[in-house]
Amino acid sequence: MSGNELPMSGEPAKHWMFRNFVSIVQLVIVILLVGLAVWWALSDGNGERVWESFYHFSQGIVRWSHDHLRYPWE
């Protein structure tokens, strides 16, 4: 084992530095994307419109299933 290897894994310290750097960059990208999605949802009522569309769609499925599907014991 040379001086720039970690004792646990035997891998070079640069490997772990690069791995940690990539992990931090990925975390920052995910945080930015989530922040962008939240900002979009809160601006101009976009989130409310999306939720309302989804709610009406799901209620349509509930109505259809109530009209067309029966329990076996009915």
PDB file with one MODEL, atoms N, CA, C and O in Angstrom:
MODEL        1
ATOM      1  N   MET A   1       0.855  -1.173   0.000  1.00  0.00           N
ATOM      2  CA  MET A   1       0.000   0.000   0.000  1.00  0.00           C
ATOM      3  C   MET A   1       0.902   1.237   0.000  1.00  0.00           C
ATOM      4  O   MET A   1       1.799   1.385   0.829  1.00  0.00           O
ATOM      5  N   SER A   2       0.620   2.126  -0.976  1.00  0.00           N
ATOM      6  CA  SER A   2       1.426   3.344  -1.057  1.00  0.00           C
ATOM      7  C   SER A   2       0.813   4.442  -0.192  1.00  0.00           C
ATOM      8  O   SER A   2      -0.213   4.230   0.455  1.00  0.00           O
ATOM      9  N   GLY A   3       1.437   5.598  -0.184  1.00  0.00           N
ATOM     10  CA  GLY A   3       1.014   6.685   0.683  1.00  0.00           C
ATOM     11  C   GLY A   3      -0.309   7.309   0.315  1.00  0.00           C
ATOM     12  O   GLY A   3      -0.969   7.879   1.184  1.00  0.00           O
ATOM     13  N   ASN A   4      -0.738   7.225  -0.965  1.00  0.00           N
ATOM     14  CA  ASN A   4      -1.996   7.869  -1.326  1.00  0.00           C
ATOM     15  C   ASN A   4      -3.121   6.863  -1.526  1.00  0.00           C
ATOM     16  O   ASN A   4      -4.045   7.121  -2.298  1.00  0.00           O
ATOM     17  N   GLU A   5      -3.064   5.743  -0.861  1.00  0.00           N
ATOM     18  CA  GLU A   5      -4.170   4.790  -0.869  1.00  0.00           C
ATOM     19  C   GLU A   5      -4.845   4.816   0.487  1.00  0.00           C
ATOM     20  O   GLU A   5      -4.202   5.023   1.517  1.00  0.00           O
ATOM     21  N   LEU A   6      -6.146   4.605   0.470  1.00  0.00           N
ATOM     22  CA  LEU A   6      -6.870   4.539   1.724  1.00  0.00           C
ATOM     23  C   LEU A   6      -6.743   3.129   2.288  1.00  0.00           C
ATOM     24  O   LEU A   6      -6.817   2.158   1.535  1.00  0.00           O
ATOM     25  N   PRO A   7      -6.557   3.001   3.572  1.00  0.00           N
ATOM     26  CA  PRO A   7      -6.315   1.683   4.150  1.00  0.00           C
ATOM     27  C   PRO A   7      -7.503   0.730   4.040  1.00  0.00           C
ATOM     28  O   PRO A   7      -7.315  -0.485   3.988  1.00  0.00           O
ATOM     29  N   MET A   8      -8.730   1.269   4.004  1.00  0.00           N
ATOM     30  CA  MET A   8      -9.897   0.393   3.977  1.00  0.00           C
ATOM     31  C   MET A   8     -10.023  -0.347   2.654  1.00  0.00           C
ATOM     32  O   MET A   8     -10.269  -1.553   2.642  1.00  0.00           O
ATOM     33  N   SER A   9      -9.862   0.339   1.573  1.00  0.00           N
ATOM     34  CA  SER A   9     -10.190  -0.240   0.287  1.00  0.00           C
ATOM     35  C   SER A   9      -8.980  -0.493  -0.594  1.00  0.00           C
ATOM     36  O   SER A   9      -9.061  -1.290  -1.529  1.00  0.00           O
ATOM     37  N   GLY A  10      -7.890   0.148  -0.328  1.00  0.00           N
ATOM     38  CA  GLY A  10      -6.728   0.005  -1.174  1.00  0.00           C
ATOM     39  C   GLY A  10      -6.839   0.800  -2.463  1.00  0.00           C
ATOM     40  O   GLY A  10      -5.982   0.674  -3.338  1.00  0.00           O
ATOM     41  N   GLU A  11      -7.876   1.617  -2.601  1.00  0.00           N
ATOM     42  CA  GLU A  11      -8.041   2.439  -3.799  1.00  0.00           C
ATOM     43  C   GLU A  11      -7.364   3.781  -3.572  1.00  0.00           C
ATOM     44  O   GLU A  11      -7.266   4.248  -2.437  1.00  0.00           O
ATOM     45  N   PRO A  12      -6.897   4.403  -4.652  1.00  0.00           N
ATOM     46  CA  PRO A  12      -6.228   5.704  -4.505  1.00  0.00           C
ATOM     47  C   PRO A  12      -7.173   6.762  -3.929  1.00  0.00           C
ATOM     48  O   PRO A  12      -8.383   6.725  -4.149  1.00  0.00           O
ATOM     49  N   ALA A  13      -6.597   7.685  -3.200  1.00  0.00           N
ATOM     50  CA  ALA A  13      -7.398   8.760  -2.601  1.00  0.00           C
ATOM     51  C   ALA A  13      -8.051   9.618  -3.679  1.00  0.00           C
ATOM     52  O   ALA A  13      -9.134  10.160  -3.460  1.00  0.00           O
ATOM     53  N   LYS A  14      -7.404   9.750  -4.850  1.00  0.00           N
ATOM     54  CA  LYS A  14      -7.998  10.539  -5.936  1.00  0.00           C
ATOM     55  C   LYS A  14      -9.313   9.932  -6.406  1.00  0.00           C
ATOM     56  O   LYS A  14     -10.235  10.648  -6.797  1.00  0.00           O
ATOM     57  N   HIS A  15      -9.390   8.609  -6.363  1.00  0.00           N
ATOM     58  CA  HIS A  15     -10.633   7.940  -6.752  1.00  0.00           C
ATOM     59  C   HIS A  15     -11.776   8.395  -5.849  1.00  0.00           C
ATOM     60  O   HIS A  15     -12.860   8.721  -6.333  1.00  0.00           O
ATOM     61  N   TRP A  16     -11.536   8.415  -4.538  1.00  0.00           N
ATOM     62  CA  TRP A  16     -12.572   8.810  -3.594  1.00  0.00           C
ATOM     63  C   TRP A  16     -12.878  10.289  -3.689  1.00  0.00           C
ATOM     64  O   TRP A  16     -14.028  10.692  -3.511  1.00  0.00           O
ATOM     65  N   MET A  17     -11.886  11.099  -3.963  1.00  0.00           N
ATOM     66  CA  MET A  17     -12.131  12.533  -4.145  1.00  0.00           C
ATOM     67  C   MET A  17     -13.018  12.757  -5.358  1.00  0.00           C
ATOM     68  O   MET A  17     -13.967  13.540  -5.299  1.00  0.00           O
ATOM     69  N   PHE A  18     -12.715  12.071  -6.463  1.00  0.00           N
ATOM     70  CA  PHE A  18     -13.520  12.204  -7.676  1.00  0.00           C
ATOM     71  C   PHE A  18     -14.931  11.684  -7.439  1.00  0.00           C
ATOM     72  O   PHE A  18     -15.903  12.305  -7.869  1.00  0.00           O
ATOM     73  N   ARG A  19     -15.050  10.555  -6.760  1.00  0.00           N
ATOM     74  CA  ARG A  19     -16.363   9.985  -6.461  1.00  0.00           C
ATOM     75  C   ARG A  19     -17.201  10.924  -5.610  1.00  0.00           C
ATOM     76  O   ARG A  19     -18.389  11.107  -5.876  1.00  0.00           O
ATOM     77  N   ASN A  20     -16.599  11.521  -4.593  1.00  0.00           N
ATOM     78  CA  ASN A  20     -17.323  12.470  -3.748  1.00  0.00           C
ATOM     79  C   ASN A  20     -17.714  13.715  -4.528  1.00  0.00           C
ATOM     80  O   ASN A  20     -18.812  14.239  -4.343  1.00  0.00           O
ATOM     81  N   PHE A  21     -16.835  14.195  -5.396  1.00  0.00           N
ATOM     82  CA  PHE A  21     -17.138  15.354  -6.223  1.00  0.00           C
ATOM     83  C   PHE A  21     -18.335  15.072  -7.132  1.00  0.00           C
ATOM     84  O   PHE A  21     -19.244  15.896  -7.236  1.00  0.00           O
ATOM     85  N   VAL A  22     -18.337  13.915  -7.787  1.00  0.00           N
ATOM     86  CA  VAL A  22     -19.449  13.553  -8.675  1.00  0.00           C
ATOM     87  C   VAL A  22     -20.739  13.427  -7.870  1.00  0.00           C
ATOM     88  O   VAL A  22     -21.793  13.858  -8.337  1.00  0.00           O
ATOM     89  N   SER A  23     -20.679  12.851  -6.678  1.00  0.00           N
ATOM     90  CA  SER A  23     -21.874  12.727  -5.839  1.00  0.00           C
ATOM     91  C   SER A  23     -22.424  14.096  -5.457  1.00  0.00           C
ATOM     92  O   SER A  23     -23.637  14.307  -5.479  1.00  0.00           O
ATOM     93  N   ILE A  24     -21.550  15.017  -5.112  1.00  0.00           N
ATOM     94  CA  ILE A  24     -21.992  16.367  -4.743  1.00  0.00           C
ATOM     95  C   ILE A  24     -22.615  17.071  -5.940  1.00  0.00           C
ATOM     96  O   ILE A  24     -23.641  17.737  -5.803  1.00  0.00           O
ATOM     97  N   VAL A  25     -22.004  16.929  -7.114  1.00  0.00           N
ATOM     98  CA  VAL A  25     -22.560  17.547  -8.327  1.00  0.00           C
ATOM     99  C   VAL A  25     -23.940  16.969  -8.620  1.00  0.00           C
ATOM    100  O   VAL A  25     -24.859  17.716  -8.956  1.00  0.00           O
ATOM    101  N   GLN A  26     -24.099  15.666  -8.500  1.00  0.00           N
ATOM    102  CA  GLN A  26     -25.402  15.051  -8.740  1.00  0.00           C
ATOM    103  C   GLN A  26     -26.433  15.541  -7.728  1.00  0.00           C
ATOM    104  O   GLN A  26     -27.578  15.806  -8.095  1.00  0.00           O
ATOM    105  N   LEU A  27     -26.052  15.662  -6.484  1.00  0.00           N
ATOM    106  CA  LEU A  27     -26.958  16.166  -5.461  1.00  0.00           C
ATOM    107  C   LEU A  27     -27.389  17.602  -5.756  1.00  0.00           C
ATOM    108  O   LEU A  27     -28.562  17.942  -5.603  1.00  0.00           O
ATOM    109  N   VAL A  28     -26.460  18.430  -6.170  1.00  0.00           N
ATOM    110  CA  VAL A  28     -26.784  19.819  -6.521  1.00  0.00           C
ATOM    111  C   VAL A  28     -27.744  19.861  -7.703  1.00  0.00           C
ATOM    112  O   VAL A  28     -28.685  20.654  -7.705  1.00  0.00           O
ATOM    113  N   ILE A  29     -27.519  19.015  -8.709  1.00  0.00           N
ATOM    114  CA  ILE A  29     -28.406  18.977  -9.875  1.00  0.00           C
ATOM    115  C   ILE A  29     -29.816  18.563  -9.466  1.00  0.00           C
ATOM    116  O   ILE A  29     -30.790  19.163  -9.920  1.00  0.00           O
ATOM    117  N   VAL A  30     -29.937  17.554  -8.620  1.00  0.00           N
ATOM    118  CA  VAL A  30     -31.260  17.109  -8.170  1.00  0.00           C
ATOM    119  C   VAL A  30     -31.946  18.207  -7.372  1.00  0.00           C
ATOM    120  O   VAL A  30     -33.137  18.452  -7.562  1.00  0.00           O
ATOM    121  N   ILE A  31     -31.221  18.871  -6.484  1.00  0.00           N
ATOM    122  CA  ILE A  31     -31.804  19.963  -5.698  1.00  0.00           C
ATOM    123  C   ILE A  31     -32.275  21.089  -6.612  1.00  0.00           C
ATOM    124  O   ILE A  31     -33.351  21.649  -6.403  1.00  0.00           O
ATOM    125  N   LEU A  32     -31.478  21.424  -7.622  1.00  0.00           N
ATOM    126  CA  LEU A  32     -31.888  22.463  -8.570  1.00  0.00           C
ATOM    127  C   LEU A  32     -33.130  22.061  -9.352  1.00  0.00           C
ATOM    128  O   LEU A  32     -34.018  22.888  -9.564  1.00  0.00           O
ATOM    129  N   LEU A  33     -33.207  20.811  -9.782  1.00  0.00           N
ATOM    130  CA  LEU A  33     -34.377  20.350 -10.535  1.00  0.00           C
ATOM    131  C   LEU A  33     -35.634  20.345  -9.669  1.00  0.00           C
ATOM    132  O   LEU A  33     -36.709  20.727 -10.132  1.00  0.00           O
ATOM    133  N   VAL A  34     -35.504  19.916  -8.425  1.00  0.00           N
ATOM    134  CA  VAL A  34     -36.652  19.939  -7.515  1.00  0.00           C
ATOM    135  C   VAL A  34     -37.066  21.384  -7.249  1.00  0.00           C
ATOM    136  O   VAL A  34     -38.257  21.696  -7.234  1.00  0.00           O
ATOM    137  N   GLY A  35     -36.093  22.261  -7.041  1.00  0.00           N
ATOM    138  CA  GLY A  35     -36.408  23.677  -6.844  1.00  0.00           C
ATOM    139  C   GLY A  35     -37.091  24.282  -8.054  1.00  0.00           C
ATOM    140  O   GLY A  35     -38.030  25.066  -7.913  1.00  0.00           O
ATOM    141  N   LEU A  36     -36.630  23.926  -9.236  1.00  0.00           N
ATOM    142  CA  LEU A  36     -37.263  24.415 -10.469  1.00  0.00           C
ATOM    143  C   LEU A  36     -38.698  23.908 -10.578  1.00  0.00           C
ATOM    144  O   LEU A  36     -39.593  24.666 -10.952  1.00  0.00           O
ATOM    145  N   ALA A  37     -38.925  22.639 -10.257  1.00  0.00           N
ATOM    146  CA  ALA A  37     -40.280  22.080 -10.308  1.00  0.00           C
ATOM    147  C   ALA A  37     -41.194  22.768  -9.294  1.00  0.00           C
ATOM    148  O   ALA A  37     -42.350  23.058  -9.602  1.00  0.00           O
ATOM    149  N   VAL A  38     -40.690  23.029  -8.095  1.00  0.00           N
ATOM    150  CA  VAL A  38     -41.495  23.715  -7.078  1.00  0.00           C
ATOM    151  C   VAL A  38     -41.788  25.138  -7.520  1.00  0.00           C
ATOM    152  O   VAL A  38     -42.914  25.613  -7.375  1.00  0.00           O
ATOM    153  N   TRP A  39     -40.786  25.823  -8.059  1.00  0.00           N
ATOM    154  CA  TRP A  39     -41.000  27.194  -8.537  1.00  0.00           C
ATOM    155  C   TRP A  39     -42.046  27.216  -9.643  1.00  0.00           C
ATOM    156  O   TRP A  39     -42.922  28.081  -9.653  1.00  0.00           O
ATOM    157  N   TRP A  40     -41.959  26.253 -10.593  1.00  0.00           N
ATOM    158  CA  TRP A  40     -42.933  26.185 -11.681  1.00  0.00           C
ATOM    159  C   TRP A  40     -44.326  25.933 -11.139  1.00  0.00           C
ATOM    160  O   TRP A  40     -45.288  26.553 -11.592  1.00  0.00           O
ATOM    161  N   ALA A  41     -44.450  25.019 -10.159  1.00  0.00           N
ATOM    162  CA  ALA A  41     -45.762  24.685  -9.604  1.00  0.00           C
ATOM    163  C   ALA A  41     -46.384  25.864  -8.863  1.00  0.00           C
ATOM    164  O   ALA A  41     -47.604  26.027  -8.866  1.00  0.00           O
ATOM    165  N   LEU A  42     -45.551  26.685  -8.228  1.00  0.00           N
ATOM    166  CA  LEU A  42     -46.085  27.804  -7.450  1.00  0.00           C
ATOM    167  C   LEU A  42     -46.357  29.041  -8.300  1.00  0.00           C
ATOM    168  O   LEU A  42     -47.129  29.911  -7.898  1.00  0.00           O
ATOM    169  N   SER A  43     -45.738  29.124  -9.456  1.00  0.00           N
ATOM    170  CA  SER A  43     -45.917  30.333 -10.272  1.00  0.00           C
ATOM    171  C   SER A  43     -47.121  30.181 -11.200  1.00  0.00           C
ATOM    172  O   SER A  43     -47.325  29.128 -11.804  1.00  0.00           O
ATOM    173  N   ASP A  44     -47.895  31.223 -11.303  1.00  0.00           N
ATOM    174  CA  ASP A  44     -49.030  31.319 -12.222  1.00  0.00           C
ATOM    175  C   ASP A  44     -50.072  30.226 -12.049  1.00  0.00           C
ATOM    176  O   ASP A  44     -50.816  29.943 -12.988  1.00  0.00           O
ATOM    177  N   GLY A  45     -50.147  29.607 -10.890  1.00  0.00           N
ATOM    178  CA  GLY A  45     -51.165  28.579 -10.650  1.00  0.00           C
ATOM    179  C   GLY A  45     -50.937  27.295 -11.409  1.00  0.00           C
ATOM    180  O   GLY A  45     -51.871  26.513 -11.587  1.00  0.00           O
ATOM    181  N   ASN A  46     -49.715  27.054 -11.864  1.00  0.00           N
ATOM    182  CA  ASN A  46     -49.444  25.835 -12.630  1.00  0.00           C
ATOM    183  C   ASN A  46     -49.724  24.581 -11.811  1.00  0.00           C
ATOM    184  O   ASN A  46     -50.351  23.644 -12.304  1.00  0.00           O
ATOM    185  N   GLY A  47     -49.266  24.559 -10.575  1.00  0.00           N
ATOM    186  CA  GLY A  47     -49.475  23.399  -9.721  1.00  0.00           C
ATOM    187  C   GLY A  47     -50.944  23.132  -9.469  1.00  0.00           C
ATOM    188  O   GLY A  47     -51.388  21.983  -9.452  1.00  0.00           O
ATOM    189  N   GLU A  48     -51.696  24.209  -9.273  1.00  0.00           N
ATOM    190  CA  GLU A  48     -53.136  24.063  -9.048  1.00  0.00           C
ATOM    191  C   GLU A  48     -53.825  23.485 -10.274  1.00  0.00           C
ATOM    192  O   GLU A  48     -54.697  22.624 -10.154  1.00  0.00           O
ATOM    193  N   ARG A  49     -53.433  23.956 -11.454  1.00  0.00           N
ATOM    194  CA  ARG A  49     -54.023  23.421 -12.691  1.00  0.00           C
ATOM    195  C   ARG A  49     -53.672  21.954 -12.897  1.00  0.00           C
ATOM    196  O   ARG A  49     -54.520  21.160 -13.303  1.00  0.00           O
ATOM    197  N   VAL A  50     -52.422  21.594 -12.617  1.00  0.00           N
ATOM    198  CA  VAL A  50     -52.013  20.194 -12.766  1.00  0.00           C
ATOM    199  C   VAL A  50     -52.773  19.324 -11.779  1.00  0.00           C
ATOM    200  O   VAL A  50     -53.264  18.257 -12.149  1.00  0.00           O
ATOM    201  N   TRP A  51     -52.879  19.766 -10.518  1.00  0.00           N
ATOM    202  CA  TRP A  51     -53.592  18.990  -9.517  1.00  0.00           C
ATOM    203  C   TRP A  51     -55.061  18.853  -9.890  1.00  0.00           C
ATOM    204  O   TRP A  51     -55.632  17.771  -9.757  1.00  0.00           O
ATOM    205  N   GLU A  52     -55.685  19.942 -10.358  1.00  0.00           N
ATOM    206  CA  GLU A  52     -57.093  19.901 -10.740  1.00  0.00           C
ATOM    207  C   GLU A  52     -57.309  18.938 -11.906  1.00  0.00           C
ATOM    208  O   GLU A  52     -58.273  18.172 -11.902  1.00  0.00           O
ATOM    209  N   SER A  53     -56.430  18.968 -12.895  1.00  0.00           N
ATOM    210  CA  SER A  53     -56.545  18.040 -14.029  1.00  0.00           C
ATOM    211  C   SER A  53     -56.413  16.595 -13.561  1.00  0.00           C
ATOM    212  O   SER A  53     -57.195  15.734 -13.964  1.00  0.00           O
ATOM    213  N   PHE A  54     -55.432  16.334 -12.717  1.00  0.00           N
ATOM    214  CA  PHE A  54     -55.253  14.975 -12.206  1.00  0.00           C
ATOM    215  C   PHE A  54     -56.458  14.539 -11.389  1.00  0.00           C
ATOM    216  O   PHE A  54     -56.910  13.400 -11.511  1.00  0.00           O
ATOM    217  N   TYR A  55     -56.985  15.435 -10.555  1.00  0.00           N
ATOM    218  CA  TYR A  55     -58.121  15.086  -9.711  1.00  0.00           C
ATOM    219  C   TYR A  55     -59.336  14.738 -10.565  1.00  0.00           C
ATOM    220  O   TYR A  55     -60.014  13.744 -10.300  1.00  0.00           O
ATOM    221  N   HIS A  56     -59.618  15.543 -11.586  1.00  0.00           N
ATOM    222  CA  HIS A  56     -60.763  15.254 -12.455  1.00  0.00           C
ATOM    223  C   HIS A  56     -60.556  13.951 -13.224  1.00  0.00           C
ATOM    224  O   HIS A  56     -61.497  13.179 -13.404  1.00  0.00           O
ATOM    225  N   PHE A  57     -59.337  13.708 -13.674  1.00  0.00           N
ATOM    226  CA  PHE A  57     -59.027  12.459 -14.363  1.00  0.00           C
ATOM    227  C   PHE A  57     -59.251  11.267 -13.432  1.00  0.00           C
ATOM    228  O   PHE A  57     -59.874  10.282 -13.829  1.00  0.00           O
ATOM    229  N   SER A  58     -58.753  11.347 -12.207  1.00  0.00           N
ATOM    230  CA  SER A  58     -58.895  10.226 -11.277  1.00  0.00           C
ATOM    231  C   SER A  58     -60.362  10.016 -10.886  1.00  0.00           C
ATOM    232  O   SER A  58     -60.796   8.878 -10.708  1.00  0.00           O
ATOM    233  N   GLN A  59     -61.124  11.101 -10.753  1.00  0.00           N
ATOM    234  CA  GLN A  59     -62.541  10.954 -10.434  1.00  0.00           C
ATOM    235  C   GLN A  59     -63.298  10.330 -11.601  1.00  0.00           C
ATOM    236  O   GLN A  59     -64.268   9.603 -11.388  1.00  0.00           O
ATOM    237  N   GLY A  60     -62.871  10.604 -12.824  1.00  0.00           N
ATOM    238  CA  GLY A  60     -63.469   9.946 -13.987  1.00  0.00           C
ATOM    239  C   GLY A  60     -63.228   8.444 -13.950  1.00  0.00           C
ATOM    240  O   GLY A  60     -64.117   7.661 -14.286  1.00  0.00           O
ATOM    241  N   ILE A  61     -62.045   8.047 -13.548  1.00  0.00           N
ATOM    242  CA  ILE A  61     -61.743   6.616 -13.422  1.00  0.00           C
ATOM    243  C   ILE A  61     -62.594   6.002 -12.313  1.00  0.00           C
ATOM    244  O   ILE A  61     -63.098   4.890 -12.468  1.00  0.00           O
ATOM    245  N   VAL A  62     -62.758   6.708 -11.206  1.00  0.00           N
ATOM    246  CA  VAL A  62     -63.592   6.208 -10.114  1.00  0.00           C
ATOM    247  C   VAL A  62     -65.034   6.028 -10.593  1.00  0.00           C
ATOM    248  O   VAL A  62     -65.657   5.002 -10.320  1.00  0.00           O
ATOM    249  N   ARG A  63     -65.563   7.024 -11.307  1.00  0.00           N
ATOM    250  CA  ARG A  63     -66.938   6.919 -11.812  1.00  0.00           C
ATOM    251  C   ARG A  63     -67.076   5.757 -12.792  1.00  0.00           C
ATOM    252  O   ARG A  63     -68.037   4.991 -12.722  1.00  0.00           O
ATOM    253  N   TRP A  64     -66.109   5.627 -13.710  1.00  0.00           N
ATOM    254  CA  TRP A  64     -66.158   4.537 -14.682  1.00  0.00           C
ATOM    255  C   TRP A  64     -66.113   3.191 -13.975  1.00  0.00           C
ATOM    256  O   TRP A  64     -66.906   2.304 -14.292  1.00  0.00           O
ATOM    257  N   SER A  65     -65.208   3.023 -13.028  1.00  0.00           N
ATOM    258  CA  SER A  65     -65.091   1.737 -12.335  1.00  0.00           C
ATOM    259  C   SER A  65     -66.345   1.435 -11.520  1.00  0.00           C
ATOM    260  O   SER A  65     -66.755   0.279 -11.414  1.00  0.00           O
ATOM    261  N   HIS A  66     -66.949   2.465 -10.950  1.00  0.00           N
ATOM    262  CA  HIS A  66     -68.176   2.263 -10.182  1.00  0.00           C
ATOM    263  C   HIS A  66     -69.308   1.806 -11.095  1.00  0.00           C
ATOM    264  O   HIS A  66     -70.120   0.968 -10.701  1.00  0.00           O
ATOM    265  N   ASP A  67     -69.370   2.350 -12.316  1.00  0.00           N
ATOM    266  CA  ASP A  67     -70.431   2.003 -13.253  1.00  0.00           C
ATOM    267  C   ASP A  67     -70.203   0.660 -13.940  1.00  0.00           C
ATOM    268  O   ASP A  67     -71.172  -0.027 -14.262  1.00  0.00           O
ATOM    269  N   HIS A  68     -68.957   0.267 -14.172  1.00  0.00           N
ATOM    270  CA  HIS A  68     -68.681  -0.904 -15.008  1.00  0.00           C
ATOM    271  C   HIS A  68     -68.127  -2.119 -14.264  1.00  0.00           C
ATOM    272  O   HIS A  68     -68.185  -3.231 -14.789  1.00  0.00           O
ATOM    273  N   LEU A  69     -67.608  -1.938 -13.091  1.00  0.00           N
ATOM    274  CA  LEU A  69     -67.031  -3.062 -12.352  1.00  0.00           C
ATOM    275  C   LEU A  69     -67.880  -3.388 -11.144  1.00  0.00           C
ATOM    276  O   LEU A  69     -68.367  -2.496 -10.448  1.00  0.00           O
ATOM    277  N   ARG A  70     -68.049  -4.650 -10.907  1.00  0.00           N
ATOM    278  CA  ARG A  70     -68.844  -5.090  -9.749  1.00  0.00           C
ATOM    279  C   ARG A  70     -67.992  -6.004  -8.891  1.00  0.00           C
ATOM    280  O   ARG A  70     -67.093  -6.688  -9.381  1.00  0.00           O
ATOM    281  N   TYR A  71     -68.288  -6.002  -7.617  1.00  0.00           N
ATOM    282  CA  TYR A  71     -67.654  -6.951  -6.712  1.00  0.00           C
ATOM    283  C   TYR A  71     -68.229  -8.333  -6.984  1.00  0.00           C
ATOM    284  O   TYR A  71     -69.383  -8.443  -7.397  1.00  0.00           O
ATOM    285  N   PRO A  72     -67.463  -9.378  -6.767  1.00  0.00           N
ATOM    286  CA  PRO A  72     -67.965 -10.738  -7.033  1.00  0.00           C
ATOM    287  C   PRO A  72     -69.174 -11.118  -6.158  1.00  0.00           C
ATOM    288  O   PRO A  72     -69.980 -11.957  -6.559  1.00  0.00           O
ATOM    289  N   TRP A  73     -69.302 -10.522  -4.997  1.00  0.00           N
ATOM    290  CA  TRP A  73     -70.397 -10.896  -4.116  1.00  0.00           C
ATOM    291  C   TRP A  73     -71.660 -10.077  -4.356  1.00  0.00           C
ATOM    292  O   TRP A  73     -72.651 -10.258  -3.649  1.00  0.00           O
ATOM    293  N   GLU A  74     -71.643  -9.179  -5.343  1.00  0.00           N
ATOM    294  CA  GLU A  74     -72.872  -8.401  -5.622  1.00  0.00           C
ATOM    295  C   GLU A  74     -73.743  -9.115  -6.624  1.00  0.00           C
ATOM    296  O   GLU A  74     -74.811  -8.617  -6.979  1.00  0.00           O
TER     297      GLU A  74
ENDMDL
END
